[in-house]
Amino acid sequence: MSNVNGSAGGRPDVTALREEIRQTRADLGETVQALAAKADVKARAREQVAQTKQRARVRVHDASVKVRSNPVPFAAALVAGAALVGVILIVRGRLK
């Protein structure tokens, strides 16, 4: 805190008092705004949903770019899957 006593007979410095009051009001206003933001559960939930959606969009975009830029692993996975289905069908046919 500032020294509010003036040099003339211990009288308070009005300018210093006013500045201290102004600063206290500003600090209190910021505190009230922060508490109000924390208390607004709906807004916080909406913000969390928006952030989750954005992260999902980024992941989907990154995955699609990866597949487009290097289609060989994707095609190989398709061929391997088709071969697996074929083997299963052949084995099932022999068991009957």
Protein Blocks (a to p, Z undefined) as FASTA:
>chain_A
ZZfbdfehoiacfklmmmmmmmmmmmmmmmmmmmmmmmmmmlmmmmmmmmmmmmmmmmmm
mmmmmmmmmmmlmmmmmmmmmmmmmmmmmmmmmmZZ
